[in-house]
């Protein structure tokens, strides 16, 4: 189900709680909401749709929606400065990101994965993972 985007800064600054496969409805809502906003975003974190679960969804280079439960960056390299926007606020803000990252996460079935990401998908993953820590750029 498509969910409204949260703009309450107090809520958005709360850290996420560990997700489990029982949170599959939140994951599906993230995919639905990302698809409904595909013209203006490439990723979402669960707190952006009102859930405090550690789940993100990002658009891959192939256009598919990738859902990650409990993602953790295990490697990062090549920092750079950039400006990003967010559906939770207007305008853009400066931030530091890494050109390549390696992430460990679970899929919606609880299966463990580790994968490397580069470019825009890496930037989107980092942005959404900041949301899980209550960090707003």
Buried (B, 14 or more C-beta within 10 A) or exposed (E): EEBEBBEEEEBBEEEBBEBBEEBBEBBBBBBBBBEEBEEEBBBBBBBBBBBBBBBBBBBEEEEEBBBBBBBEBEEBEEEEEBEBBBBBEEEEEEBEBBBEBBBBBBBBEEEEEEEEBEEBBBBBBBBBBBBBBBEBB
